[in-house]
Amino acid sequence: MHFSALDLPLRQALRDELRSILTGWGVAAVLVTHDLTEAYRLGDRIVVYEEGRVIQAAPRAELLSQPSSRSVARIMGIRNLVQGVTLKATADRIQLRWRGQVLEAVNSPTRSYLPAPDSPLAFFIRPEYVRLIRKDRTGVDGSHHMNLMSGTVVREMDLGASWTLFIRLDEPGVAAQGDYDLELEVPRLVYEILEIDRDRHWQFSLHRGAIHVLPSA
């Protein structure tokens, strides 16, 4: 069964109908796809293959939030997949250095990863979890903003309902992803209110829960 050649509204309707039918029948079905959205919408459990072997099998929500390795994250098309260096790791927190910044991340609540100090550490940051800090607010509230950084929008992509911004940090050195360090998403309304098309330099923050550490670098 192929959905890719269909118009978007029809594709979404057929996905919903198929899931409803399978749920109603109460039977197991196997769907092979390269589309993560399709797999997530239709499946309760997702199996990721690479070169003919299973590299992770997990409930869909777990797979999305806790890929087991950099390879799984890459196959899933996860963005902002980068590498830093471990500074300190405990059962609930990991401190790391990346692009001259010291960041703090939440360790996995189900399988804590305890890399040794100075070891390489792969992690990803979801673009929708990067928070721009408004310039009309005085001071930065540490209870709401952590892992503070600043950088310049070097390019952008209009997606209709939202904008994707590509930001290069102020920190000197080679950018982590070609000509930029971080990709972030903002709703179109936020883009317009903040006048991002005219104001290109921003301070932003990352909640520690937005930094997802991968067990295998």
SEVO-76819 format. One line per field, with one value per residue: residue in one letter; x negated, y negated, z of N, C-alpha, C in turn; residue number from 0. Coordinates in steps of 0.2 Angstrom, whole numbers, plus 5000, padded with zeros to 4 digits. Layout:
N
residuo	[A;...]
n.xx	[X;...]
n.yy	[Y;...]
n.zz	[Z;...]
ca.xx	[X;...]
ca.yy	[Y;...]
ca.zz	[Z;...]
c.xx	[X;...]
c.yy	[Y;...]
c.zz	[Z;...]
num	[NUM;...]
This chain:
217
residuo	[M;H;F;S;A;L;D;L;P;L;R;Q;A;L;R;D;E;L;R;S;I;L;T;G;W;G;V;A;A;V;L;V;T;H;D;L;T;E;A;Y;R;L;G;D;R;I;V;V;Y;E;E;G;R;V;I;Q;A;A;P;R;A;E;L;L;S;Q;P;S;S;R;S;V;A;R;I;M;G;I;R;N;L;V;Q;G;V;T;L;K;A;T;A;D;R;I;Q;L;R;W;R;G;Q;V;L;E;A;V;N;S;P;T;R;S;Y;L;P;A;P;D;S;P;L;A;F;F;I;R;P;E;Y;V;R;L;I;R;K;D;R;T;G;V;D;G;S;H;H;M;N;L;M;S;G;T;V;V;R;E;M;D;L;G;A;S;W;T;L;F;I;R;L;D;E;P;G;V;A;A;Q;G;D;Y;D;L;E;L;E;V;P;R;L;V;Y;E;I;L;E;I;D;R;D;R;H;W;Q;F;S;L;H;R;G;A;I;H;V;L;P;S;A]
n.xx	[4996;4997;4995;4989;4991;5003;5014;5012;5023;5031;5022;5020;5033;5035;5025;5030;5042;5037;5030;5041;5048;5039;5038;5051;5053;5044;5032;5015;5004;4992;4983;4972;4962;4954;4957;4957;4968;4979;4977;4977;4990;4998;4993;4991;4980;4963;4951;4935;4924;4908;4897;4902;4904;4911;4911;4917;4932;4947;4960;4970;4969;4958;4948;4947;4943;4933;4921;4910;4897;4885;4886;4900;4906;4902;4907;4921;4922;4920;4917;4903;4893;4879;4862;4854;4844;4842;4844;4848;4857;4872;4885;4897;4894;4884;4869;4862;4850;4851;4847;4840;4849;4856;4868;4882;4891;4905;4904;4908;4923;4927;4916;4902;4887;4870;4858;4840;4830;4824;4826;4833;4849;4864;4879;4896;4906;4922;4929;4941;4941;4932;4930;4933;4928;4937;4934;4940;4942;4936;4921;4917;4926;4920;4927;4935;4928;4914;4897;4892;4889;4882;4884;4884;4896;4893;4899;4915;4931;4947;4961;4974;4986;4976;4959;4943;4928;4910;4897;4881;4870;4863;4851;4834;4826;4828;4843;4857;4865;4862;4864;4871;4876;4887;4904;4920;4938;4951;4968;4978;4984;4976;4964;4968;4972;4961;4953;4943;4938;4931;4924;4910;4901;4901;4904;4906;4914;4912;4921;4917;4922;4924;4913;4907;4899;4889;4886;4875;4861]
n.yy	[5006;4989;4972;4961;4955;4949;4934;4923;4921;4932;4943;4941;4944;4957;4964;4962;4969;4982;4985;4984;4995;5006;5005;5008;5021;5028;5034;5039;5030;5027;5014;5008;4994;4979;4967;4958;4951;4957;4970;4967;4963;4974;4985;4994;4999;4997;5003;5001;5003;5007;5010;5023;5028;5027;5012;5005;5008;5002;4995;4982;4969;4969;4972;4960;4951;4957;4962;4976;4975;4965;4969;4974;4962;4954;4962;4959;4946;4936;4920;4907;4916;4918;4918;4918;4916;4925;4919;4921;4934;4940;4950;4943;4932;4924;4916;4907;4901;4891;4883;4873;4870;4874;4886;4892;4908;4918;4935;4951;4957;4970;4978;4974;4966;4966;4959;4958;4944;4932;4940;4943;4937;4940;4931;4924;4910;4905;4895;4888;4885;4876;4860;4844;4828;4814;4798;4787;4789;4786;4792;4810;4823;4836;4847;4850;4850;4859;4865;4855;4846;4837;4831;4829;4828;4836;4841;4845;4854;4854;4862;4860;4862;4861;4856;4861;4858;4856;4855;4848;4849;4837;4840;4842;4852;4868;4871;4882;4889;4888;4872;4868;4869;4873;4878;4871;4870;4859;4853;4845;4834;4830;4827;4816;4807;4805;4799;4806;4806;4794;4792;4801;4806;4816;4820;4836;4850;4867;4879;4891;4903;4903;4907;4921;4935;4947;4964;4971;4964]
n.zz	[5000;4995;5000;4996;4983;4984;4986;4999;5009;5005;5008;5022;5026;5022;5029;5042;5041;5039;5050;5059;5055;5057;5071;5075;5070;5078;5075;5071;5060;5048;5042;5029;5027;5022;5028;5042;5048;5043;5048;5062;5063;5060;5067;5082;5087;5082;5071;5067;5054;5047;5035;5033;5046;5063;5072;5081;5091;5097;5107;5098;5104;5113;5104;5097;5106;5112;5104;5101;5097;5087;5074;5073;5075;5064;5053;5056;5053;5061;5067;5070;5075;5083;5090;5106;5121;5135;5151;5165;5172;5179;5187;5184;5177;5164;5160;5148;5135;5121;5106;5113;5123;5139;5143;5150;5152;5153;5159;5153;5160;5160;5156;5162;5156;5158;5153;5153;5159;5147;5136;5120;5115;5108;5103;5102;5097;5098;5085;5088;5101;5104;5112;5108;5115;5120;5116;5122;5135;5151;5158;5161;5166;5176;5180;5170;5158;5153;5149;5140;5125;5111;5094;5076;5063;5049;5038;5032;5031;5023;5028;5027;5038;5048;5052;5048;5055;5053;5063;5067;5080;5091;5096;5091;5078;5070;5063;5068;5059;5045;5038;5049;5066;5074;5071;5071;5074;5072;5075;5062;5067;5078;5071;5064;5074;5081;5072;5064;5052;5050;5061;5065;5075;5089;5106;5114;5122;5129;5136;5148;5146;5133;5126;5120;5124;5116;5118;5111;5103]
ca.xx	[5000;4993;4999;4985;4993;5009;5014;5011;5030;5033;5017;5022;5040;5034;5021;5035;5047;5034;5029;5047;5050;5035;5040;5058;5052;5040;5027;5008;5002;4985;4982;4966;4962;4948;4960;4958;4974;4983;4976;4980;4998;5002;4990;4991;4973;4960;4945;4930;4919;4902;4893;4905;4904;4915;4906;4921;4939;4949;4966;4968;4967;4952;4943;4947;4940;4926;4918;4905;4891;4885;4889;4907;4908;4901;4912;4927;4922;4919;4912;4899;4890;4873;4858;4851;4839;4845;4840;4850;4864;4875;4891;4902;4891;4877;4866;4857;4847;4853;4846;4838;4854;4858;4875;4885;4896;4908;4902;4914;4927;4927;4909;4897;4881;4865;4851;4834;4828;4820;4828;4838;4856;4869;4885;4899;4910;4928;4930;4947;4940;4927;4934;4931;4929;4940;4930;4944;4942;4930;4918;4919;4928;4917;4932;4939;4923;4908;4893;4892;4884;4884;4882;4887;4900;4889;4904;4922;4935;4954;4965;4981;4988;4970;4953;4937;4922;4904;4893;4874;4868;4858;4844;4829;4824;4831;4850;4858;4868;4860;4864;4875;4875;4894;4910;4926;4944;4955;4974;4977;4986;4971;4960;4970;4972;4954;4950;4937;4935;4927;4919;4907;4897;4905;4902;4911;4912;4914;4923;4912;4926;4925;4907;4908;4892;4889;4881;4869;4859]
ca.yy	[5000;4983;4966;4955;4952;4946;4928;4923;4922;4939;4947;4941;4948;4965;4966;4962;4974;4988;4986;4986;5002;5011;5005;5011;5028;5030;5039;5036;5029;5025;5009;5006;4987;4975;4961;4958;4948;4963;4976;4965;4962;4980;4990;4994;5001;4996;5007;4998;5008;5004;5015;5030;5030;5023;5009;5003;5009;4999;4991;4976;4963;4970;4972;4953;4947;4960;4967;4980;4973;4960;4972;4974;4955;4952;4965;4956;4940;4931;4914;4905;4921;4916;4921;4914;4919;4926;4916;4925;4938;4943;4954;4939;4926;4925;4910;4908;4895;4891;4877;4868;4869;4879;4887;4897;4911;4923;4941;4955;4959;4977;4981;4969;4967;4963;4959;4955;4937;4931;4945;4940;4938;4938;4929;4920;4905;4904;4888;4884;4884;4870;4854;4837;4824;4808;4792;4782;4791;4785;4798;4817;4827;4842;4853;4852;4850;4862;4867;4849;4845;4832;4832;4825;4831;4836;4842;4847;4858;4853;4868;4859;4861;4860;4854;4864;4854;4859;4851;4849;4846;4831;4843;4843;4859;4871;4872;4889;4892;4884;4865;4866;4874;4875;4877;4871;4869;4854;4852;4839;4828;4827;4824;4809;4802;4803;4796;4809;4805;4788;4793;4807;4808;4817;4824;4841;4855;4874;4882;4897;4909;4903;4910;4929;4938;4954;4969;4973;4959]
ca.zz	[5000;4995;5001;4994;4977;4985;4988;5007;5012;5004;5011;5029;5027;5021;5035;5048;5040;5039;5058;5063;5053;5061;5078;5075;5069;5083;5072;5070;5053;5046;5037;5028;5025;5024;5030;5049;5050;5042;5053;5069;5063;5059;5071;5089;5089;5076;5070;5063;5050;5044;5031;5034;5053;5067;5076;5087;5091;5103;5106;5094;5108;5115;5098;5095;5111;5115;5099;5105;5094;5082;5068;5073;5075;5057;5049;5057;5050;5067;5065;5075;5078;5084;5095;5111;5125;5142;5157;5171;5171;5185;5185;5182;5173;5160;5158;5142;5132;5114;5103;5118;5128;5144;5143;5155;5149;5157;5158;5152;5166;5160;5156;5163;5152;5162;5149;5156;5157;5141;5131;5115;5117;5103;5106;5097;5100;5093;5083;5090;5108;5105;5114;5107;5121;5118;5117;5125;5142;5155;5162;5159;5171;5176;5181;5163;5153;5154;5143;5136;5120;5106;5088;5071;5058;5043;5032;5034;5026;5025;5028;5027;5045;5052;5048;5050;5056;5054;5067;5069;5087;5091;5098;5086;5077;5064;5064;5069;5054;5039;5039;5054;5072;5076;5067;5075;5071;5076;5072;5058;5071;5082;5067;5062;5080;5083;5066;5063;5045;5050;5067;5064;5080;5095;5112;5115;5128;5128;5142;5149;5143;5125;5124;5120;5124;5113;5122;5107;5099]
c.xx	[4996;4997;4995;4987;5000;5009;5015;5018;5032;5029;5019;5028;5039;5030;5026;5040;5043;5032;5035;5050;5046;5037;5046;5057;5048;5034;5020;5007;4995;4985;4975;4966;4955;4950;4961;4965;4980;4983;4978;4987;5001;4999;4991;4983;4969;4953;4941;4925;4914;4898;4896;4906;4908;4910;4910;4928;4942;4956;4965;4966;4960;4946;4942;4942;4933;4924;4912;4898;4891;4887;4896;4909;4907;4906;4919;4928;4922;4914;4908;4896;4882;4869;4854;4846;4842;4840;4842;4857;4866;4882;4897;4900;4885;4875;4861;4855;4848;4852;4845;4843;4855;4865;4876;4891;4899;4906;4908;4917;4927;4921;4904;4890;4876;4858;4846;4833;4823;4821;4833;4845;4861;4876;4889;4904;4916;4929;4936;4946;4935;4932;4931;4933;4931;4935;4933;4945;4935;4927;4920;4920;4925;4921;4935;4934;4916;4904;4894;4887;4886;4881;4886;4890;4896;4893;4910;4926;4943;4958;4972;4984;4982;4964;4947;4931;4916;4899;4886;4873;4863;4851;4840;4828;4829;4839;4852;4861;4868;4859;4868;4874;4882;4899;4916;4932;4948;4962;4974;4979;4980;4966;4962;4970;4965;4950;4943;4934;4931;4922;4916;4902;4901;4902;4908;4909;4915;4915;4919;4916;4927;4918;4907;4901;4893;4884;4875;4867;4856]
c.yy	[4994;4977;4960;4952;4948;4938;4928;4924;4930;4944;4947;4945;4955;4968;4967;4968;4981;4990;4988;4993;5007;5011;5009;5019;5031;5035;5035;5035;5026;5020;5007;4999;4984;4968;4962;4956;4954;4968;4974;4965;4969;4986;4989;4995;5000;5000;5003;5003;5004;5010;5022;5032;5025;5019;5005;5005;5006;4996;4984;4970;4963;4970;4964;4949;4950;4965;4970;4978;4968;4963;4972;4966;4952;4955;4961;4949;4934;4926;4912;4911;4920;4920;4916;4918;4919;4922;4920;4928;4941;4947;4950;4933;4928;4918;4911;4901;4896;4884;4871;4867;4875;4880;4893;4901;4916;4930;4945;4958;4967;4981;4976;4971;4963;4963;4956;4948;4937;4936;4941;4942;4936;4936;4925;4915;4904;4896;4884;4883;4878;4864;4848;4833;4817;4802;4786;4783;4789;4791;4805;4821;4834;4848;4855;4853;4853;4863;4861;4848;4839;4833;4828;4830;4830;4837;4845;4851;4856;4859;4867;4857;4859;4858;4858;4859;4857;4854;4853;4846;4841;4834;4844;4850;4862;4873;4880;4892;4888;4876;4863;4871;4877;4873;4876;4869;4864;4854;4846;4833;4825;4824;4817;4804;4800;4800;4799;4808;4799;4789;4800;4810;4810;4821;4830;4846;4862;4877;4889;4903;4909;4906;4918;4932;4945;4958;4971;4967;4961]
c.zz	[5000;4995;4998;4988;4978;4987;4996;5010;5012;5008;5019;5030;5027;5027;5041;5047;5041;5047;5061;5061;5057;5068;5079;5075;5075;5081;5071;5062;5053;5041;5036;5025;5026;5027;5038;5051;5049;5047;5060;5069;5063;5064;5078;5091;5082;5076;5065;5060;5047;5041;5033;5042;5057;5072;5082;5086;5097;5101;5102;5098;5110;5110;5096;5100;5114;5109;5103;5102;5089;5075;5067;5072;5067;5053;5050;5055;5055;5065;5071;5079;5078;5089;5099;5115;5132;5147;5163;5169;5177;5183;5182;5177;5169;5158;5153;5139;5124;5111;5108;5123;5133;5144;5148;5152;5154;5155;5157;5159;5166;5159;5156;5159;5156;5158;5154;5154;5151;5135;5126;5116;5111;5106;5101;5101;5095;5091;5086;5098;5110;5106;5113;5113;5118;5120;5121;5132;5145;5159;5159;5165;5171;5177;5175;5158;5156;5148;5138;5131;5115;5099;5082;5066;5052;5037;5036;5029;5028;5023;5028;5034;5050;5048;5052;5050;5057;5057;5068;5075;5086;5093;5091;5084;5071;5067;5064;5063;5047;5040;5045;5060;5074;5071;5072;5072;5076;5072;5068;5062;5075;5077;5065;5068;5082;5078;5064;5056;5045;5056;5067;5070;5086;5100;5113;5120;5126;5135;5142;5146;5136;5122;5125;5119;5121;5116;5118;5102;5092]
num	[0;1;2;3;4;5;6;7;8;9;10;11;12;13;14;15;16;17;18;19;20;21;22;23;24;25;26;27;28;29;30;31;32;33;34;35;36;37;38;39;40;41;42;43;44;45;46;47;48;49;50;51;52;53;54;55;56;57;58;59;60;61;62;63;64;65;66;67;68;69;70;71;72;73;74;75;76;77;78;79;80;81;82;83;84;85;86;87;88;89;90;91;92;93;94;95;96;97;98;99;100;101;102;103;104;105;106;107;108;109;110;111;112;113;114;115;116;117;118;119;120;121;122;123;124;125;126;127;128;129;130;131;132;133;134;135;136;137;138;139;140;141;142;143;144;145;146;147;148;149;150;151;152;153;154;155;156;157;158;159;160;161;162;163;164;165;166;167;168;169;170;171;172;173;174;175;176;177;178;179;180;181;182;183;184;185;186;187;188;189;190;191;192;193;194;195;196;197;198;199;200;201;202;203;204;205;206;207;208;209;210;211;212;213;214;215;216]
